Amino acid sequence: MQPELTSEFWVQAYLTRLRLAAIPAYVLARGDATAGSVMVKLATLDAQAVLYQRVFDLAQDRRRWHTLAQGAEPEVDAQIARERARDPDLWVIEIEDRQGRHLLDEPGLDA
C-alpha cells in the first residue's frame, strides 16, 4: 500500500500538471492541508460544468474519480456550496477548458 499524500501536496502537484498541459485551473476553495477531500469542477465555458469527487472503490480496492454533478454551471455551483456547507475542509479546484480536459484519468492522479 502506498503512503497517502497530503491534500495540499496533491492539489499543488495537480495544478502543476494542468499548467504544464496549458489547462487553466485555480483553487476555488482551500480545505484542510493534510486530509481534506478534493473535488474538481470542470467548466467547459458554455454554461455547463461537471463536478468530480474522489471516492474509494471497494470492489477494486483503490480510489477513483466519480461524477457527482453535471449540467448547468449554476446547478453544479449549488452542489459545491452544499458540499462545502457539510465539509468545510473540502478543497475545490476549478478548471476552465472548452475541450473538457481534466487529466484525472492520467496515472497517479487517483492517489
Number of C-alpha atoms within 10 A of each C-alpha: 4 5 6 10 12 14 20 18 12 19 21 12 13 19 19 14 15 19 13 10 12 10 19 14 21 14 15 14 16 17 20 16 16 14 15 18 19 22 23 24 26 24 26 17 14 10 10 16 24 22 24 22 16 19 15 13 12 8 6 8 8 12 14 17 18 14 14 16 19 17 13 14 21 12 15 21 16 12 16 21 13 11 14 16 11 10 14 15 18 22 23 25 21 20 25 18 17 13 10 15 16 23 13 16 11 8 8 9 17 15 13
